[in-house]
Amino acid sequence: MEAITNAADSVVHFMGKVFEIMTGNAYFATLLAVSLIAVGVGVFAMIRNAAR
């Protein structure tokens, strides 16, 4: 169980560093924003179509 906890902690730490690097660079921050907008539009469309 401890190995799983350590692995999860390592993954969280790694993703935090990746996010820090991406937001520290204007080009990567723009790519991140565009991808998040695309995901948001997709989720909105799925919810809108499910309501019909």
N, C-alpha and C positions, 0 to 999 in steps of 0.2 A: 504494500500500500504506500509505503514511503517513497518508493521509486516512481510511482504514478504521480504523487504530489510534487516531487522534485522535477519531473519531466514537464508537468503543467506549469510550474513556476518558471522553468526555463523558457517555455514557449511564450508565456505572457511577457517576460522580460525582453525576449527577442522581438516580439511584435511591438512593444513599447519603443524600443530603439529604432525599428524601421519607421514607425509613425513619427518619431522625433526627427529623423533624417528627412523624411518626405515633407514635413511641414517647415523645416528649416531652409529648404530650397524652393524658390518661387516657382520654378518649372514643375517640380513634383507636386507642390501644393495645388497648382492649377489642375494638373491631371487628377489629383485626388478629389478636388471639388467637382470636376466634370463627371467623374465616375459616380460620385454620390448623388449628383443631380439626376443622372440617368437611372440609377437604382430607385430613387424616389419617384420619378415619373412612371417607371414600370410598376411599382407597388400601387401607386394611385390608380393606374389603369386597371390593374387586377381587381382592386376593391370596387371601382366604378362598375366594371363588367359583372362582378359578382352580385351587385345590388339590383341588377336588371332581372 
